[in-house]
Structures are given as C-alpha cells and as structure tokens.
Amino acid sequence: MSEETQSNQILLFGKYDLSEVTVNDGGLAKYIDLTPTNVPHSGGKHANRWFGKSKLSIVERLINNMMRTEDFTGKKLKAYRAVSEAFDIINARTKKNPAQVLVEALENAAPREEVTRLQFGGISVPKAVDVAPQRRLDIALRNVSKGAVKASFKNKKVIANCIADELILASKGEMTSFSVSKKEEIERVAQSAR
C-alpha cells in the first residue's frame, strides 16, 4: 500500500483499521456494520427506520448500549471515552485489533435459541424457538454492557478496564464472562423447554 492511500484510510478512533476485521458467524455478518468511521457517532440519522440500527457502526451500538445503564444515561461522550480507553487496553493486552475482539465477543455471547410462552386455554407452556440474527446481536450487546457495568459497581476498577475484561473474556468464550454465562443460561432453559 502506498503512503498516499494509507493517509486517506479512515481509522476507528484514529488508530484501528476496520477493513481487516472478519465476521465468522454468517447469520450475524449482515447486521454487524464495519464501515470505516473515525468517530462512531451518527447523531441518530438511522433512528425510526426499519432495521436502521443494522446500518450503525457496531462500535457506536456498543457505546449506545453503555448509555442504557444508570451511570451513562444520556452521556454519550462519557460512554465514548470509556469504550475508546477500553479499546486501548484490549490492544495493549491482546496485541489484536480491538474491533476484532469485539466481533468475536459478540459472536460468542449471542444466543441461538430462547424460550417463549404459548397460551393454551388457561395455561402457559414454555416453547423453545430460534432467535433472529438481529435479536441475537441486540441481546449480546446488551449483556456485554450489563456485564461491564455490573463488574464496575462497588469496585475500584475503572469502567474502561471492566469493558476490556468483559470483551476479552467473551471473545475467548470463557464462562467467567457475564455475557457468555447469560447466553449459556438462556440456551440451557430453551433446551429444557423443547
């Protein structure tokens, strides 16, 4: 690659190349948006559109899910900084592209089946159903951010360290990760309801 094309390349947070990130899960590949963006902040231009969130950068979706929690409600810059610092920590620890670690974590934390309730007369019966890819990704993002916030609660660890720990553990598929253990729990309940 020549110097001119390298300087024109858009890097996430000015550091990480999204073009080298691969998605191994075919179902999730359509919904994980890896278009290069320097600052993952769209200003809600995809809001109120069908499947608009699948056009959002996956990093911005993580930041937005961090804003669901008590400490970050409505504070996008605070959540942005926390995720940016977490990506630096992930890069220092694993020597891998943090966006690749995020994608692997989401693939490992996305449940494949869950339980719904069917009503037959006056009784409700649990029934195992397959999960749509968009919902799989939503659940994985939600559980990753919940796990990071839960780990930092009543703890001296900085939120960026907690996000980094959660993503690294989930990318390895370890059960000590909150999101992976939640996925296993959902799938175990679904298996018993078959």
PLY file of the C-alpha trace (Angstrom):
ply
format ascii 1.0
element vertex 194
property float x
property float y
property float z
element edge 193
property int vertex1
property int vertex2
end_header
0.00 0.00 0.00
1.40 3.39 -0.92
1.79 6.23 1.60
-0.96 8.27 -0.09
-3.61 5.54 0.28
-2.54 4.88 3.89
-3.04 8.54 4.83
-6.51 8.57 3.21
-7.60 5.46 5.12
-10.23 6.06 7.82
-9.29 4.51 11.18
-11.58 3.91 14.16
-10.61 6.35 16.96
-7.75 7.32 14.62
-5.92 4.06 15.46
-7.71 0.86 14.41
-8.36 -0.43 10.90
-11.83 -1.94 10.46
-11.11 -3.34 6.99
-9.10 -6.23 8.46
-11.93 -7.34 10.81
-13.77 -10.51 9.79
-17.11 -11.90 10.96
-17.15 -15.70 11.15
-20.84 -16.08 12.09
-22.76 -15.95 8.81
-26.06 -15.04 10.46
-24.62 -12.02 12.26
-22.46 -10.82 9.34
-25.36 -8.92 7.73
-26.10 -7.00 10.93
-22.56 -6.16 12.11
-21.67 -2.94 10.31
-17.92 -2.48 9.92
-17.85 0.51 7.57
-14.83 2.65 8.41
-15.60 5.68 10.56
-13.24 7.88 12.54
-15.75 8.90 15.22
-18.57 6.38 15.83
-21.33 8.95 16.28
-24.13 9.19 13.72
-26.38 11.64 15.56
-29.37 9.29 15.26
-29.75 9.52 11.48
-30.85 5.88 11.33
-33.37 6.18 14.17
-37.06 5.43 13.47
-36.26 3.39 10.35
-36.86 -0.31 9.95
-33.61 -2.15 10.64
-31.89 1.24 10.84
-29.73 0.07 13.71
-28.07 -2.50 11.44
-26.62 0.44 9.45
-24.99 1.82 12.63
-21.33 1.09 13.32
-21.04 -1.84 15.73
-18.80 0.27 17.99
-21.44 3.02 18.14
-24.04 0.41 19.06
-21.81 -0.70 21.94
-21.47 2.93 23.07
-25.25 3.42 22.84
-25.83 0.26 24.89
-23.45 1.56 27.54
-25.72 4.62 27.75
-28.64 2.38 28.81
-27.10 1.96 32.24
-27.52 4.30 35.22
-24.09 5.95 35.16
-24.08 6.77 31.45
-27.73 7.65 30.76
-27.63 10.39 28.12
-23.88 10.87 28.50
-22.56 9.79 25.12
-19.19 11.48 25.46
-18.55 9.70 28.77
-19.51 6.34 27.23
-17.46 7.15 24.10
-14.35 7.81 26.20
-14.86 4.65 28.24
-15.12 2.47 25.11
-12.14 4.25 23.49
-9.98 3.63 26.59
-11.21 0.02 26.73
-10.12 -0.49 23.11
-6.64 0.83 24.00
-6.47 -1.60 26.94
-7.60 -4.51 24.74
-4.97 -3.63 22.13
-2.24 -3.47 24.79
-3.24 -6.80 26.40
-4.07 -8.98 23.39
-2.00 -7.31 20.62
-5.08 -7.79 18.39
-7.39 -5.31 16.72
-9.96 -4.40 19.42
-12.76 -4.33 16.82
-11.96 -7.97 16.00
-12.09 -8.82 19.73
-15.49 -7.05 19.93
-16.86 -9.04 16.97
-15.60 -12.35 18.43
-17.12 -11.45 21.81
-20.49 -10.73 20.20
-20.37 -14.00 18.24
-19.72 -15.94 21.46
-22.34 -14.03 23.50
-25.22 -14.25 21.00
-27.76 -16.95 22.00
-29.05 -19.23 19.23
-32.35 -20.20 20.85
-34.54 -18.90 23.65
-37.91 -19.56 25.31
-41.27 -18.01 24.50
-44.58 -18.62 26.26
-47.53 -20.15 24.41
-51.05 -19.89 25.84
-53.23 -22.97 25.58
-56.58 -22.19 27.20
-55.76 -21.08 30.71
-52.22 -22.44 30.92
-48.98 -21.07 29.52
-46.43 -23.50 28.14
-42.75 -22.62 27.55
-41.57 -23.37 24.00
-38.03 -23.19 22.60
-37.65 -21.03 19.47
-34.75 -19.97 17.26
-33.54 -16.40 17.72
-33.44 -13.97 14.78
-29.91 -12.71 13.97
-30.81 -9.06 14.72
-32.13 -10.05 18.16
-29.09 -12.26 18.80
-26.85 -9.24 18.25
-29.08 -6.99 20.40
-29.01 -9.47 23.30
-25.23 -9.91 23.02
-24.59 -6.14 23.04
-26.95 -5.65 25.97
-25.34 -8.41 28.02
-21.78 -7.21 27.29
-22.60 -3.71 28.53
-24.58 -5.01 31.52
-21.68 -7.25 32.49
-19.16 -4.40 32.26
-21.29 -2.06 34.40
-22.03 -4.83 36.90
-18.30 -5.56 37.25
-17.51 -1.91 37.98
-20.28 -1.50 40.58
-18.88 -1.16 44.14
-15.42 -1.79 42.73
-12.33 0.39 42.42
-11.80 -0.79 38.83
-12.31 1.86 36.17
-15.21 1.19 33.75
-12.79 1.02 30.80
-10.96 -1.91 32.47
-14.29 -3.65 33.09
-15.37 -3.24 29.45
-11.99 -4.56 28.29
-12.16 -7.56 30.67
-15.70 -8.42 29.58
-14.84 -8.23 25.86
-11.62 -10.23 26.20
-13.28 -12.98 28.26
-16.29 -13.12 25.93
-14.07 -13.28 22.83
-12.38 -16.36 24.31
-15.80 -17.84 25.16
-14.99 -18.20 28.87
-17.83 -18.82 31.33
-16.45 -16.18 33.74
-17.74 -13.58 31.27
-21.21 -12.27 32.24
-22.47 -12.23 28.64
-21.31 -15.77 27.79
-22.76 -17.17 31.04
-26.09 -15.43 30.28
-26.09 -16.94 26.79
-25.45 -20.43 28.21
-28.24 -19.93 30.75
-30.74 -18.85 28.04
-29.81 -21.81 25.83
-29.98 -24.27 28.76
-33.51 -23.10 29.65
-34.52 -23.33 25.97
-33.14 -26.86 25.72
-35.21 -27.98 28.69
-38.34 -26.43 27.11
-38.05 -28.34 23.82
0 1
1 2
2 3
3 4
4 5
5 6
6 7
7 8
8 9
9 10
10 11
11 12
12 13
13 14
14 15
15 16
16 17
17 18
18 19
19 20
20 21
21 22
22 23
23 24
24 25
25 26
26 27
27 28
28 29
29 30
30 31
31 32
32 33
33 34
34 35
35 36
36 37
37 38
38 39
39 40
40 41
41 42
42 43
43 44
44 45
45 46
46 47
47 48
48 49
49 50
50 51
51 52
52 53
53 54
54 55
55 56
56 57
57 58
58 59
59 60
60 61
61 62
62 63
63 64
64 65
65 66
66 67
67 68
68 69
69 70
70 71
71 72
72 73
73 74
74 75
75 76
76 77
77 78
78 79
79 80
80 81
81 82
82 83
83 84
84 85
85 86
86 87
87 88
88 89
89 90
90 91
91 92
92 93
93 94
94 95
95 96
96 97
97 98
98 99
99 100
100 101
101 102
102 103
103 104
104 105
105 106
106 107
107 108
108 109
109 110
110 111
111 112
112 113
113 114
114 115
115 116
116 117
117 118
118 119
119 120
120 121
121 122
122 123
123 124
124 125
125 126
126 127
127 128
128 129
129 130
130 131
131 132
132 133
133 134
134 135
135 136
136 137
137 138
138 139
139 140
140 141
141 142
142 143
143 144
144 145
145 146
146 147
147 148
148 149
149 150
150 151
151 152
152 153
153 154
154 155
155 156
156 157
157 158
158 159
159 160
160 161
161 162
162 163
163 164
164 165
165 166
166 167
167 168
168 169
169 170
170 171
171 172
172 173
173 174
174 175
175 176
176 177
177 178
178 179
179 180
180 181
181 182
182 183
183 184
184 185
185 186
186 187
187 188
188 189
189 190
190 191
191 192
192 193
